[in-house]
Amino acid sequence: MAGHSKWAGIKHKKAANDAKRGKIFSKLAKLITVAARDGGGDVSGNPHLKLVVDKAKAANMPNDNIDRAIKKGTGELASDAISELVYEGYSPGQVALMIDILTDNKNRTASELRKIFDKKGGQLGSPGSVSWMFETRGVIELPADSISEDDLLELALDAGADDVKVEEGHLQVLTTPAQFTEVRQAIAGANLEPSYAEVTRIPTSTVTIEDEKTATKVLNFIAEVEDNDDVQNVHTNLDISPEMLEKLSG
């Protein structure tokens, strides 16, 4: 889990400093459109749609953009067909990657990602080459001082969570994907605000990189993949020491 937490921290810093708000909104719009397409446009009756709409609002995405994306998903507005894909492979340093894609042009996406991997020293893999190293879990993280571990354990387990852990200055709740929304709602009902809440892929083991040059190369590679318009998430088994993370974040 430590690898997930550290990478989540890096992503949070990146998001906080990301001036490309149009690109962020474009990615969120695709998520909303697919959620509405798969489960309907009623937020109260579509937990997945509610989750991504909440995420969009947290990013200050305008309500008009959100409504337009929902209508594209329900067919009220014309929209190109969006395909959901997963790419697997390795970055430099043999760090495993799973890349979640939403695209209206599979050939374009394949060409652009292949170009990044070829030029930057990565290796694209076949389906299943990396996925066995990850499991899909709901992850909810809260500041360590927001609630005691025992109280959170009782609250989360009663709502259907699998476990609660202490992870480097914060509390981490783990759920199955099916129980994620119910557990998150229970936490919100207790007036607690998570610092991170996603259904994500977490590594079952991690790759530790202690060389600063290699770590920089890996992070730059992942950042370039993430910057692609069709890439929604990059999941990795990267682990970096706190000292190294401080250097790279500073």
TORKOL-4160 file (C-alpha; in steps of 0.2 Angstrom, whole numbers, padded with zeros to 4 digits, m for minus):
250
<pt num="1" X="0000" Y="0000" Z="0000"/>
<pt num="2" X="0015" Y="0012" Z="0003"/>
<pt num="3" X="0018" Y="0013" Z="m0015"/>
<pt num="4" X="0000" Y="0018" Z="m0019"/>
<pt num="5" X="0001" Y="0032" Z="m0005"/>
<pt num="6" X="0017" Y="0039" Z="m0011"/>
<pt num="7" X="0012" Y="0040" Z="m0029"/>
<pt num="8" X="m0005" Y="0047" Z="m0024"/>
<pt num="9" X="0004" Y="0061" Z="m0015"/>
<pt num="10" X="0015" Y="0064" Z="m0031"/>
<pt num="11" X="m0001" Y="0065" Z="m0041"/>
<pt num="12" X="m0009" Y="0077" Z="m0029"/>
<pt num="13" X="0005" Y="0089" Z="m0030"/>
<pt num="14" X="0005" Y="0088" Z="m0049"/>
<pt num="15" X="m0014" Y="0091" Z="m0049"/>
<pt num="16" X="m0012" Y="0106" Z="m0038"/>
<pt num="17" X="0001" Y="0114" Z="m0049"/>
<pt num="18" X="m0008" Y="0109" Z="m0066"/>
<pt num="19" X="m0013" Y="0125" Z="m0075"/>
<pt num="20" X="m0020" Y="0115" Z="m0090"/>
<pt num="21" X="m0038" Y="0116" Z="m0083"/>
<pt num="22" X="m0046" Y="0113" Z="m0100"/>
<pt num="23" X="m0037" Y="0097" Z="m0102"/>
<pt num="24" X="m0043" Y="0092" Z="m0084"/>
<pt num="25" X="m0061" Y="0096" Z="m0089"/>
<pt num="26" X="m0060" Y="0087" Z="m0105"/>
<pt num="27" X="m0054" Y="0071" Z="m0096"/>
<pt num="28" X="m0068" Y="0073" Z="m0083"/>
<pt num="29" X="m0081" Y="0076" Z="m0096"/>
<pt num="30" X="m0077" Y="0059" Z="m0104"/>
<pt num="31" X="m0078" Y="0050" Z="m0087"/>
<pt num="32" X="m0095" Y="0058" Z="m0084"/>
<pt num="33" X="m0101" Y="0054" Z="m0102"/>
<pt num="34" X="m0097" Y="0036" Z="m0100"/>
<pt num="35" X="m0104" Y="0035" Z="m0082"/>
<pt num="36" X="m0121" Y="0042" Z="m0089"/>
<pt num="37" X="m0120" Y="0031" Z="m0104"/>
<pt num="38" X="m0118" Y="0015" Z="m0093"/>
<pt num="39" X="m0130" Y="0019" Z="m0078"/>
<pt num="40" X="m0141" Y="0033" Z="m0084"/>
<pt num="41" X="m0141" Y="0052" Z="m0081"/>
<pt num="42" X="m0149" Y="0053" Z="m0064"/>
<pt num="43" X="m0135" Y="0056" Z="m0051"/>
<pt num="44" X="m0146" Y="0050" Z="m0037"/>
<pt num="45" X="m0149" Y="0033" Z="m0045"/>
<pt num="46" X="m0131" Y="0031" Z="m0053"/>
<pt num="47" X="m0118" Y="0030" Z="m0039"/>
<pt num="48" X="m0104" Y="0030" Z="m0052"/>
<pt num="49" X="m0110" Y="0045" Z="m0060"/>
<pt num="50" X="m0112" Y="0054" Z="m0043"/>
<pt num="51" X="m0094" Y="0049" Z="m0039"/>
<pt num="52" X="m0087" Y="0057" Z="m0055"/>
<pt num="53" X="m0098" Y="0072" Z="m0054"/>
<pt num="54" X="m0092" Y="0075" Z="m0036"/>
<pt num="55" X="m0074" Y="0074" Z="m0043"/>
<pt num="56" X="m0078" Y="0086" Z="m0057"/>
<pt num="57" X="m0086" Y="0099" Z="m0044"/>
<pt num="58" X="m0070" Y="0097" Z="m0033"/>
<pt num="59" X="m0060" Y="0102" Z="m0048"/>
<pt num="60" X="m0071" Y="0117" Z="m0051"/>
<pt num="61" X="m0078" Y="0111" Z="m0067"/>
<pt num="62" X="m0093" Y="0122" Z="m0073"/>
<pt num="63" X="m0110" Y="0115" Z="m0071"/>
<pt num="64" X="m0114" Y="0118" Z="m0089"/>
<pt num="65" X="m0099" Y="0107" Z="m0094"/>
<pt num="66" X="m0105" Y="0093" Z="m0082"/>
<pt num="67" X="m0123" Y="0094" Z="m0088"/>
<pt num="68" X="m0117" Y="0094" Z="m0107"/>
<pt num="69" X="m0107" Y="0078" Z="m0103"/>
<pt num="70" X="m0121" Y="0069" Z="m0095"/>
<pt num="71" X="m0133" Y="0073" Z="m0110"/>
<pt num="72" X="m0120" Y="0066" Z="m0122"/>
<pt num="73" X="m0120" Y="0050" Z="m0111"/>
<pt num="74" X="m0139" Y="0048" Z="m0111"/>
<pt num="75" X="m0140" Y="0053" Z="m0130"/>
<pt num="76" X="m0148" Y="0069" Z="m0128"/>
<pt num="77" X="m0133" Y="0077" Z="m0137"/>
<pt num="78" X="m0123" Y="0070" Z="m0151"/>
<pt num="79" X="m0107" Y="0063" Z="m0146"/>
<pt num="80" X="m0093" Y="0052" Z="m0153"/>
<pt num="81" X="m0093" Y="0034" Z="m0147"/>
<pt num="82" X="m0080" Y="0033" Z="m0132"/>
<pt num="83" X="m0071" Y="0016" Z="m0130"/>
<pt num="84" X="m0063" Y="0011" Z="m0113"/>
<pt num="85" X="m0046" Y="0003" Z="m0115"/>
<pt num="86" X="m0032" Y="m0003" Z="m0103"/>
<pt num="87" X="m0014" Y="m0003" Z="m0108"/>
<pt num="88" X="m0001" Y="m0012" Z="m0099"/>
<pt num="89" X="0018" Y="m0010" Z="m0099"/>
<pt num="90" X="0034" Y="m0004" Z="m0090"/>
<pt num="91" X="0042" Y="0013" Z="m0088"/>
<pt num="92" X="0061" Y="0015" Z="m0087"/>
<pt num="93" X="0067" Y="0007" Z="m0071"/>
<pt num="94" X="0055" Y="m0008" Z="m0074"/>
<pt num="95" X="0041" Y="0000" Z="m0065"/>
<pt num="96" X="0024" Y="m0008" Z="m0070"/>
<pt num="97" X="0011" Y="0003" Z="m0077"/>
<pt num="98" X="m0008" Y="0000" Z="m0080"/>
<pt num="99" X="m0015" Y="0014" Z="m0090"/>
<pt num="100" X="m0034" Y="0018" Z="m0091"/>
<pt num="101" X="m0040" Y="0025" Z="m0107"/>
<pt num="102" X="m0056" Y="0034" Z="m0113"/>
<pt num="103" X="m0054" Y="0038" Z="m0132"/>
<pt num="104" X="m0065" Y="0041" Z="m0147"/>
<pt num="105" X="m0051" Y="0036" Z="m0158"/>
<pt num="106" X="m0042" Y="0020" Z="m0154"/>
<pt num="107" X="m0029" Y="0021" Z="m0168"/>
<pt num="108" X="m0024" Y="0039" Z="m0162"/>
<pt num="109" X="m0022" Y="0034" Z="m0144"/>
<pt num="110" X="m0012" Y="0018" Z="m0149"/>
<pt num="111" X="0000" Y="0028" Z="m0160"/>
<pt num="112" X="0003" Y="0042" Z="m0147"/>
<pt num="113" X="0006" Y="0030" Z="m0133"/>
<pt num="114" X="0018" Y="0019" Z="m0143"/>
<pt num="115" X="0028" Y="0035" Z="m0148"/>
<pt num="116" X="0030" Y="0039" Z="m0129"/>
<pt num="117" X="0035" Y="0022" Z="m0124"/>
<pt num="118" X="0047" Y="0020" Z="m0139"/>
<pt num="119" X="0056" Y="0037" Z="m0137"/>
<pt num="120" X="0057" Y="0037" Z="m0118"/>
<pt num="121" X="0063" Y="0019" Z="m0115"/>
<pt num="122" X="0047" Y="0011" Z="m0109"/>
<pt num="123" X="0040" Y="m0006" Z="m0115"/>
<pt num="124" X="0022" Y="m0009" Z="m0120"/>
<pt num="125" X="0016" Y="m0026" Z="m0114"/>
<pt num="126" X="0002" Y="m0038" Z="m0119"/>
<pt num="127" X="m0014" Y="m0039" Z="m0110"/>
<pt num="128" X="m0011" Y="m0048" Z="m0093"/>
<pt num="129" X="0008" Y="m0044" Z="m0093"/>
<pt num="130" X="0006" Y="m0032" Z="m0079"/>
<pt num="131" X="m0012" Y="m0033" Z="m0072"/>
<pt num="132" X="m0008" Y="m0048" Z="m0061"/>
<pt num="133" X="0003" Y="m0037" Z="m0050"/>
<pt num="134" X="m0012" Y="m0026" Z="m0046"/>
<pt num="135" X="m0029" Y="m0027" Z="m0038"/>
<pt num="136" X="m0044" Y="m0016" Z="m0039"/>
<pt num="137" X="m0049" Y="m0008" Z="m0022"/>
<pt num="138" X="m0058" Y="0007" Z="m0016"/>
<pt num="139" X="m0046" Y="0018" Z="m0006"/>
<pt num="140" X="m0051" Y="0032" Z="0005"/>
<pt num="141" X="m0038" Y="0042" Z="0015"/>
<pt num="142" X="m0041" Y="0054" Z="0029"/>
<pt num="143" X="m0029" Y="0065" Z="0039"/>
<pt num="144" X="m0022" Y="0055" Z="0054"/>
<pt num="145" X="m0029" Y="0069" Z="0066"/>
<pt num="146" X="m0047" Y="0069" Z="0059"/>
<pt num="147" X="m0053" Y="0054" Z="0069"/>
<pt num="148" X="m0045" Y="0040" Z="0080"/>
<pt num="149" X="m0040" Y="0024" Z="0071"/>
<pt num="150" X="m0052" Y="0014" Z="0082"/>
<pt num="151" X="m0067" Y="0025" Z="0079"/>
<pt num="152" X="m0064" Y="0025" Z="0060"/>
<pt num="153" X="m0062" Y="0006" Z="0061"/>
<pt num="154" X="m0079" Y="0004" Z="0069"/>
<pt num="155" X="m0087" Y="0017" Z="0057"/>
<pt num="156" X="m0079" Y="0009" Z="0041"/>
<pt num="157" X="m0082" Y="m0009" Z="0045"/>
<pt num="158" X="m0100" Y="m0006" Z="0050"/>
<pt num="159" X="m0102" Y="0002" Z="0032"/>
<pt num="160" X="m0094" Y="m0013" Z="0024"/>
<pt num="161" X="m0076" Y="m0009" Z="0023"/>
<pt num="162" X="m0062" Y="m0022" Z="0022"/>
<pt num="163" X="m0049" Y="m0014" Z="0033"/>
<pt num="164" X="m0042" Y="0002" Z="0040"/>
<pt num="165" X="m0023" Y="0005" Z="0040"/>
<pt num="166" X="m0011" Y="0019" Z="0046"/>
<pt num="167" X="m0001" Y="0025" Z="0032"/>
<pt num="168" X="0013" Y="0038" Z="0034"/>
<pt num="169" X="0003" Y="0052" Z="0042"/>
<pt num="170" X="m0015" Y="0047" Z="0037"/>
<pt num="171" X="m0028" Y="0034" Z="0039"/>
<pt num="172" X="m0032" Y="0023" Z="0024"/>
<pt num="173" X="m0049" Y="0014" Z="0022"/>
<pt num="174" X="m0049" Y="m0001" Z="0010"/>
<pt num="175" X="m0065" Y="m0007" Z="0002"/>
<pt num="176" X="m0071" Y="m0018" Z="m0012"/>
<pt num="177" X="m0077" Y="m0008" Z="m0028"/>
<pt num="178" X="m0095" Y="m0013" Z="m0024"/>
<pt num="179" X="m0094" Y="m0006" Z="m0006"/>
<pt num="180" X="m0084" Y="0010" Z="m0010"/>
<pt num="181" X="m0099" Y="0022" Z="m0012"/>
<pt num="182" X="m0108" Y="0016" Z="0004"/>
<pt num="183" X="m0092" Y="0017" Z="0014"/>
<pt num="184" X="m0088" Y="0034" Z="0008"/>
<pt num="185" X="m0106" Y="0040" Z="0011"/>
<pt num="186" X="m0104" Y="0034" Z="0029"/>
<pt num="187" X="m0088" Y="0043" Z="0031"/>
<pt num="188" X="m0096" Y="0059" Z="0024"/>
<pt num="189" X="m0111" Y="0056" Z="0036"/>
<pt num="190" X="m0099" Y="0057" Z="0051"/>
<pt num="191" X="m0093" Y="0075" Z="0044"/>
<pt num="192" X="m0076" Y="0068" Z="0039"/>
<pt num="193" X="m0068" Y="0075" Z="0023"/>
<pt num="194" X="m0056" Y="0062" Z="0014"/>
<pt num="195" X="m0040" Y="0069" Z="0007"/>
<pt num="196" X="m0041" Y="0055" Z="m0007"/>
<pt num="197" X="m0056" Y="0044" Z="m0012"/>
<pt num="198" X="m0055" Y="0033" Z="m0028"/>
<pt num="199" X="m0059" Y="0016" Z="m0034"/>
<pt num="200" X="m0041" Y="0012" Z="m0041"/>
<pt num="201" X="m0029" Y="m0002" Z="m0044"/>
<pt num="202" X="m0016" Y="m0004" Z="m0031"/>
<pt num="203" X="0000" Y="m0015" Z="m0032"/>
<pt num="204" X="0002" Y="m0031" Z="m0022"/>
<pt num="205" X="0020" Y="m0027" Z="m0022"/>
<pt num="206" X="0031" Y="m0012" Z="m0026"/>
<pt num="207" X="0047" Y="m0008" Z="m0035"/>
<pt num="208" X="0059" Y="0003" Z="m0024"/>
<pt num="209" X="0069" Y="0016" Z="m0034"/>
<pt num="210" X="0083" Y="0025" Z="m0024"/>
<pt num="211" X="0093" Y="0032" Z="m0038"/>
<pt num="212" X="0088" Y="0050" Z="m0040"/>
<pt num="213" X="0092" Y="0050" Z="m0059"/>
<pt num="214" X="0082" Y="0035" Z="m0062"/>
<pt num="215" X="0068" Y="0041" Z="m0051"/>
<pt num="216" X="0067" Y="0057" Z="m0061"/>
<pt num="217" X="0067" Y="0048" Z="m0077"/>
<pt num="218" X="0052" Y="0037" Z="m0071"/>
<pt num="219" X="0042" Y="0051" Z="m0065"/>
<pt num="220" X="0044" Y="0061" Z="m0081"/>
<pt num="221" X="0039" Y="0046" Z="m0091"/>
<pt num="222" X="0023" Y="0044" Z="m0081"/>
<pt num="223" X="0019" Y="0062" Z="m0081"/>
<pt num="224" X="0021" Y="0062" Z="m0100"/>
<pt num="225" X="0009" Y="0047" Z="m0102"/>
<pt num="226" X="m0003" Y="0055" Z="m0090"/>
<pt num="227" X="m0003" Y="0071" Z="m0100"/>
<pt num="228" X="m0011" Y="0062" Z="m0115"/>
<pt num="229" X="m0028" Y="0068" Z="m0118"/>
<pt num="230" X="m0035" Y="0050" Z="m0118"/>
<pt num="231" X="m0027" Y="0044" Z="m0102"/>
<pt num="232" X="m0038" Y="0044" Z="m0087"/>
<pt num="233" X="m0027" Y="0036" Z="m0074"/>
<pt num="234" X="m0009" Y="0028" Z="m0073"/>
<pt num="235" X="m0008" Y="0015" Z="m0060"/>
<pt num="236" X="0010" Y="0010" Z="m0054"/>
<pt num="237" X="0019" Y="m0001" Z="m0042"/>
<pt num="238" X="0032" Y="0013" Z="m0040"/>
<pt num="239" X="0039" Y="0016" Z="m0022"/>
<pt num="240" X="0051" Y="0030" Z="m0017"/>
<pt num="241" X="0059" Y="0034" Z="0000"/>
<pt num="242" X="0052" Y="0049" Z="0009"/>
<pt num="243" X="0069" Y="0057" Z="0007"/>
<pt num="244" X="0069" Y="0055" Z="m0012"/>
<pt num="245" X="0051" Y="0061" Z="m0013"/>
<pt num="246" X="0056" Y="0077" Z="m0004"/>
<pt num="247" X="0070" Y="0080" Z="m0016"/>
<pt num="248" X="0060" Y="0077" Z="m0031"/>
<pt num="249" X="0045" Y="0087" Z="m0025"/>
<pt num="250" X="0055" Y="0102" Z="m0020"/>
